[in-house]
Amino acid sequence: MGVTERRAREKEALRTKILEAASRLFLEEGFESVSIRRIAEQIEYSPATIYLYFKDKAELIDAICEDFFEDLLEAITAAAERETNPIQALKTGLRAYIQFSIAHPSHYMVLFGMPVKPNEEISPHDKGLQAFEVLRDKIRACLSAGVIAPQHVETAAQTVWMFVHGVTSLLIVSHPQPGFPWLGKDHLVDSALDLLVAGLRNCSLTEPS
């Protein structure tokens, strides 16, 4: 490995380390409470080093979104494309969404669990929108194959995402939890997806009136 390649890898490794530390601290202490200095202390570097990569916390959040959604899109696309049966492709893609997200809990909860201030506008991320379009496509494929009830695609897609987001968030924050007789995580995910598909097969969701 040449010097240039080694330095590029070291730079990328430090960038990843910064983003992981920032995600963890944002989740544990809140976005407003975490400073660039606090992140620097966590990774044992100077604040100046972080400013070489990111100009402020807002740019850090954007980078967290970029990396998470890019990897999520790759995971769900690869998983769904292995299936030829449209229902299985839908379930496999959704399972990949859940599994990838609970494998990266800090990133997921920072992106979807942090409260938004009143009147604060947050633009959807391009990669996130592409991931959502994969869901729309899988629902359209199920409709074309006649394996689910007639659906308004956008209503079905947003409802499915609400359902899967709830499953994902609960598994991240509460499973396992002392005092509650949780069943196995994989069993619960499979059962939730079976229930979701049964609903799509038997219930038609209509467009807003």
Secondary structure, DSSP 4 states (H G I P E B T S, - for coil): --HHHHHHHHHHHHHHHHHHHHHHHHHHH-TTT--HHHHHHHHTS-HHHHHTT-SSHHHHHHHHHHHHHHHHHHHHHHHHHT--SHHHHHHHHHHHHHHHHHHSHHHHHHHHHSPPPTT---PPPHHHHHHHHHHHHHHHHHHHHT-S----HHHHHHHHHHHHHHHHHHHHHHSS-TTS----HHHHHHHHHHHHHHHHHH-PPPPP-
